[in-house]
């Protein structure tokens, strides 16, 4: 399966183009509920089938709405409520601005997924020949039209939400276009997976800023520093999912298949996941008073992080094959605990 926040990393070897970050918030989350198109669904489709049916199958395969929709709702809700509290704007989730902002965010991530389909098609023809785009069940031109429609919805929704929201959206849009062009230095980034991830992960705090602005209907007041730290904590949590998704046992590494474990080393990549989530937690702990977070949230987040660390340790020391290919699901425990906990805590 696929999703928006996935593929935010480079191809370490030819013959393909680099994987993108947008997907980064997405693939990691998509694989939590890995869903494959069944033979009775996609297998019965052809290029002559009705477009709505083919597009629904494409979404199921590459952008499952249950997983990505949940991730987008959690990201927007926690960021919106955090901004409302930190900027003293007193906005609630009952505002009309919430569904409009979520809709913009949804189409933004869908457009990122479609952008990656265009960039990855040569690679997918070799390693993923059964995908609907590769088989011609749905074409890149059709997806391009969907992306253009999404772009209109994004721009229109952002404009309706106000000038500051629109400017925040334009900043994220500009960065997504740079991502599509691989910042005009694809070969350089491909050889440096850390730099690639960093450059593509910047889209997450930019979209978090968009969520902030949706909640900020007044002049800036409150703690701007806490707001920036909150955005950084979210970016680190997302990056940990992307890293975990591409860690493999040494015996499972394959030539031509990208992984952070092959680039950085098996043990080092596990440590990176743990440190990213630890720093994310420490940043939230540092602004707990500004967010008025109680011991319940902090205990839940710390407990989830502890479970992740135990799993990382077991995978690293025992090389338990049961975690192979599923580590991103384990790492998602922290991401889900934090975002669900934040939303519930900030609703008080």
C-alpha positions in Angstrom: 0.0 0.0 0.0 1.0 3.6 -0.2 0.2 7.0 1.3 1.0 10.6 1.5 3.7 10.7 4.1 5.7 8.0 2.7 8.7 7.8 0.3 10.4 10.8 1.8 13.8 9.4 1.2 16.2 9.0 -1.7 16.8 6.0 -3.8 20.2 4.8 -2.9 20.8 3.0 -6.1 19.6 3.3 -9.7 17.5 2.9 -11.8 14.9 5.2 -10.3 14.3 8.7 -9.0 14.4 9.5 -5.4 11.6 8.8 -3.0 9.8 11.7 -1.5 9.0 13.0 1.9 5.5 14.0 1.4 4.8 10.5 1.6 6.6 10.8 4.7 3.9 11.5 7.0 2.0 9.0 4.9 3.7 5.7 4.0 4.7 5.2 7.5 1.1 5.7 8.6 -0.3 3.8 5.6 1.6 0.6 6.4 0.1 0.6 9.9 -3.1 -0.8 8.3 -1.5 -2.3 5.2 -4.4 -2.9 2.9 -4.0 -4.6 -0.5 -6.4 -4.5 -3.4 -8.1 -7.8 -3.7 -8.5 -9.8 -6.9 -12.2 -9.2 -6.7 -11.5 -5.4 -6.7 -8.5 -4.2 -8.6 -7.9 -7.5 -10.3 -11.2 -7.2 -12.1 -10.5 -3.6 -13.3 -9.2 -2.5 -16.6 -8.5 0.8 -18.3 -12.0 0.7 -19.7 -13.7 0.4 -16.2 -15.5 3.6 -15.0 -13.1 6.2 -13.6 -14.7 6.4 -10.1 -14.2 2.7 -9.7 -10.6 2.8 -10.9 -9.8 5.8 -8.8 -11.3 4.2 -5.7 -9.1 1.1 -6.3 -6.1 3.4 -6.7 -6.8 5.1 -3.3 -7.2 1.8 -1.6 -3.8 0.7 -3.0 -1.8 3.9 -2.7 -3.7 6.3 -0.4 -6.0 4.3 1.9 -8.5 6.8 3.2 -8.9 5.2 6.6 -5.2 5.4 7.5 -4.4 8.7 5.8 -7.7 10.4 6.8 -7.1 9.5 10.4 -3.5 10.8 10.3 -4.6 14.1 8.7 -7.4 14.6 11.2 -5.1 14.0 14.1 -2.4 16.2 12.7 -4.8 19.1 12.1 -6.7 18.7 15.3 -3.7 18.6 17.6 -2.0 21.5 15.8 -5.2 23.6 15.7 -5.9 23.1 19.4 -2.3 23.7 20.4 -2.3 27.0 18.4 -5.6 28.0 19.9 -4.2 27.5 23.4 -0.7 28.9 22.8 -1.8 31.9 20.8 -4.8 32.6 23.1 -7.2 32.6 20.1 -9.9 30.5 21.9 -10.9 28.8 18.7 -12.6 25.4 19.0 -13.0 22.3 16.8 -16.6 23.3 16.2 -15.5 26.3 14.1 -16.3 26.1 10.3 -12.6 26.7 9.8 -11.8 23.1 10.9 -13.5 21.1 8.1 -12.2 23.6 5.5 -8.6 23.3 6.9 -8.8 19.6 7.0 -10.0 19.5 3.4 -7.1 21.6 2.3 -4.7 19.4 4.2 -6.2 16.2 2.7 -5.9 17.4 -0.9 -2.3 18.6 -0.2 -1.2 15.2 0.9 -3.1 13.5 -2.0 -1.3 15.8 -4.4 2.0 14.9 -2.9 1.2 11.2 -3.4 0.3 11.9 -7.1 3.5 13.9 -7.5 5.4 10.9 -6.4 3.6 8.6 -8.8 5.0 10.6 -11.6 8.5 10.6 -10.2 8.6 6.9 -9.3 7.0 5.4 -12.3 10.2 4.2 -13.9 11.3 2.5 -10.7 7.9 1.0 -10.1 7.8 -0.6 -13.5 10.8 -2.7 -12.4 10.1 -3.4 -8.7 6.3 -2.9 -8.4 4.9 -4.2 -11.8 1.5 -5.0 -10.2 0.6 -1.5 -9.2 -2.4 0.0 -11.0 -0.5 2.9 -12.5 2.1 0.6 -13.9 -0.5 -1.7 -15.3 -2.3 1.2 -17.0 -5.5 0.7 -15.1 -5.3 4.3 -14.1 -3.1 6.7 -16.0 -0.7 9.5 -14.9 -2.7 12.0 -16.9 -5.8 11.1 -15.0 -4.0 11.5 -11.7 -2.6 14.8 -12.9 -6.1 16.1 -13.5 -7.1 14.9 -10.0 -4.0 16.7 -8.6 -5.0 19.9 -10.5 -8.5 19.7 -9.1 -7.0 19.3 -5.6 -4.8 22.3 -6.2 -7.8 24.4 -6.9 -9.5 23.2 -3.7 -6.4 23.8 -1.7 -5.9 27.4 -3.0 -9.6 28.2 -2.7 -10.0 26.8 0.8 -6.9 28.6 2.0 -8.1 31.9 0.5 -11.5 31.6 2.3 -9.7 31.0 5.6 -8.0 34.4 5.4 -4.8 36.1 4.2 -2.4 34.7 6.8 -3.7 31.2 6.2 -3.3 31.7 2.4 0.3 32.9 2.9 1.1 29.9 5.0 -0.4 27.6 2.4 1.7 29.3 -0.4 4.9 28.7 1.6 4.0 25.0 1.9 3.0 24.9 -1.8 6.3 26.4 -2.9 8.3 23.8 -0.8 6.2 21.0 -2.3 7.1 22.2 -5.8 10.8 22.2 -4.8 10.3 18.7 -3.5 8.8 17.7 -6.9 11.9 19.0 -8.6 14.2 17.3 -6.0 15.6 20.8 -5.2 17.4 20.6 -8.6 20.1 18.4 -7.0 18.7 14.9 -7.0 22.0 13.1 -7.4 23.6 15.0 -4.5 20.6 14.3 -2.3 20.4 10.7 -3.3 23.9 10.1 -2.1 23.0 11.7 1.3 19.9 10.1 2.8 20.0 12.2 5.9 20.1 15.5 3.9 17.3 14.1 1.7 15.1 13.3 4.7 15.7 16.7 6.3 15.0 18.6 3.1 11.7 16.8 2.6 10.6 16.7 6.2 10.5 20.5 6.3 7.1 20.2 4.6 5.7 18.9 8.0 6.4 22.0 10.1 5.2 24.2 7.1 1.9 22.3 7.1 1.8 22.6 10.8 2.1 26.4 10.4 -0.8 26.2 8.1 -2.8 24.4 10.8 -1.7 27.1 13.3 -2.9 29.9 11.1 -6.3 28.3 10.7 -6.7 28.7 14.5 -5.1 32.1 14.8 -7.9 34.6 14.1 -6.3 37.4 16.1 -3.0 39.2 16.2 -0.1 37.1 17.5 -0.1 36.8 21.3 1.0 34.1 23.6 4.1 31.9 23.3 5.5 31.8 19.8 8.6 29.9 21.0 6.3 27.1 22.4 4.5 27.0 19.0 7.8 26.5 17.2 8.9 23.8 19.6 5.5 22.0 19.1 6.0 22.0 15.3 9.5 20.6 15.7 8.2 17.8 18.0 5.7 16.8 15.4 8.3 16.8 12.6 10.6 14.6 14.7 7.8 12.1 15.5 7.0 11.9 11.7 10.6 11.5 10.8 10.9 8.6 13.2 8.2 6.8 11.3 9.9 7.3 8.0 13.2 6.1 9.4 11.6 3.0 11.0 9.9 2.1 7.8 13.2 1.7 6.0 15.1 -0.4 8.5 15.8 -4.0 7.6 17.7 -7.0 9.1 21.1 -7.4 7.5 20.0 -10.7 6.0 17.0 -8.9 4.4 19.0 -6.2 2.6 18.8 -6.3 -1.2 20.9 -4.6 -3.7 19.0 -1.8 -5.4 16.4 -1.5 -2.6 16.7 1.6 -0.4 17.0 1.4 3.4 18.4 3.6 6.1 19.9 0.5 7.7 22.1 -0.1 4.6 23.1 3.6 4.5 23.8 4.2 8.2 24.1 0.7 9.6 21.6 -1.5 11.3 22.2 -0.5 14.9 22.7 3.2 14.1 19.4 3.5 12.3 17.6 2.0 15.3 19.3 4.5 17.6 18.2 7.3 15.3 14.5 6.3 15.6 14.8 6.2 19.4 16.6 9.5 19.6 14.0 11.2 17.3 11.1 10.1 19.5 13.0 10.9 22.7 13.7 14.5 21.5 10.1 14.9 20.4 8.9 13.9 23.9 11.4 16.2 25.6 10.2 19.1 23.5 6.6 18.5 24.5 7.6 18.0 28.1 9.4 21.4 27.9 6.2 23.2 26.9 3.8 21.2 29.1 2.9 24.2 31.2 2.1 26.4 28.2 -0.1 23.6 26.7 -1.4 22.7 30.2 -0.7 19.0 29.7 -1.4 16.8 32.6 0.4 13.8 34.0 -2.1 11.5 32.1 -0.9 12.6 28.7 2.8 12.6 29.7 2.5 9.1 31.2 0.8 7.8 28.1 3.4 9.3 25.8 6.3 8.1 27.9 4.7 4.6 28.2 4.3 4.4 24.4 7.9 5.5 23.9 9.0 2.9 26.4 7.3 0.2 24.3 8.9 1.5 21.2 12.4 1.4 22.8 11.8 -2.2 24.0 10.9 -3.2 20.5 13.9 -1.5 19.0 16.1 -3.2 21.6 14.7 -6.6 20.9 14.9 -6.1 17.1 18.5 -4.9 17.4 19.9 -7.4 19.8 17.8 -10.5 19.1 17.2 -9.6 15.4 13.7 -10.9 15.9 12.4 -11.5 12.3 8.8 -10.8 13.5 9.6 -7.1 13.5 11.1 -7.2 10.0 9.1 -4.9 7.8 6.8 -4.0 10.6 9.0 -1.7 12.6 7.2 1.4 11.4 4.0 0.0 13.0 5.7 -0.3 16.3 7.2 3.2 16.0 3.7 4.5 15.3 2.6 3.7 18.8 4.4 6.8 20.0 3.0 8.9 17.1 -0.6 7.8 17.8 -0.3 8.1 21.6 1.0 11.7 21.3 -1.4 13.0 18.7 -4.5 11.3 20.2 -3.4 12.3 23.7 -2.7 15.9 22.6 -6.1 16.2 21.0 -8.0 14.8 24.0 -5.9 16.9 26.5 -6.3 20.2 24.6 -10.0 19.6 24.2 -10.4 20.1 28.0 
